[in-house]
């Protein structure tokens, strides 16, 4: 069974940092691109950033460019999202997903982790 377990969310003050993790199991992690997506209350889901199997970044949303960094450790079957200089507008549930064709999500999603940026 394909599983993607997102973790690392929490409450952080504006300007702070968090690192999210997406731990994968049930499939050959080395063969699949992975992306991070987020959904804020009352808004549509949006792509944050995606990474290819070889570590190349395929997409980086304008809203997070320069602040968020995606990386992957194929040995640990984990994708990370380092989030710096967090803003209140980054508040959302963050999901990881298997992606195709750059940064299009498939039907394989993790359960999401809540990130709240507030003073």
N, C-alpha and C positions, 0 to 999 in steps of 0.2 A: 504494500500500500504506500502510495506517495504521501509523504508528510513534510510539511514546512512549518517549523516552529519559530515564530518571531518572539523576541524577548528584548528586555532592556529599556522599555519605556518607563515613564514616570513623570513627576512634577519637577520642573526646573525653572529657575528665574530667567528673565530675558537676559541675553548675553551669555548664558551658560551653555554647557555641552552635554551631549548624551551619545552613547554608542549602542546602536541596535544590532542584534544578531539574528540571523535566520539560519537555523540548523536544519539540514535536509536529511531525509532517509527514505528508503524504499525505491530508489531509482539511482541510475548511474550519474551521480552529480557532475562528473567531469565532462559529460556530454551535453549539458544544458546551460543556456543563458538564464540569468536570474535578474529580477528587477525589484525595486522598492516602489510602492505606490502609497498614496495616503488619501484619506477622506475626512474632511472636516464636517462638523455638524451643519446640515442644511446645504451642503455643497456636493458636487459630483466628485467621484474619485478621479485623481490625477496621477500621472506618472511623475516620479521623483528622479530616479536614475536607474540605469541598468548596466549590467556587466556581462561580457561574453565569457565563454569558457576559458579563454586564454588571458583574461584579466582586462581586456580592452573595454573602455567605457563606450557604450553605444548611444547613450542619451543622458542629458543633464538638464533638468528643468531650469528655466530662467530664474524662477523664484528662489532656487537653492544654490545656484551657480556661485562657486567661490566659498561656500559655507559648508556644504555637505560633500562627503567623499565616500564612494562605494568601493569595496574591495572584497576579495574572496580568498579563502584558504581551501583549496581542493582536498588537501590531506585531512582537514577537519570537517569537510563537507559543510562549510559555513560561509555565508555572505554577511558582510558587516556594512553598517551605515554610520559613519562618523558624522555627527551633526554638531557644528560649532556656531557661535554667534546666534543662538536661537532667538526667534522673535515670537510674539504672541500669535501671529498668523501662521506659525508652523504647527499650532495645536491641531491635532488630528489623530485618528487611528492609522497606524502605519502597518502596511501589509507587504509581505514578500510573495513573489509568484514566479513560476517558470515562465519565461518569455520566449518569443520567437520574432524573427524579422525585425531585429533591432530592439524594440522595447514594447512589443504588443503582448499583453498577458494572455496566458492560456487559461484553462479551467482549473489549474492547480495552484491553489492559494494557501497561505498560512492563515492562522486565526486572527492575526492582528495584535498590535500592542499600542496602548494609549500613550501619547505624548502630550503633555499639557505644559505650556509655557506661560507662566503667570507670576506676578510679584505678590 
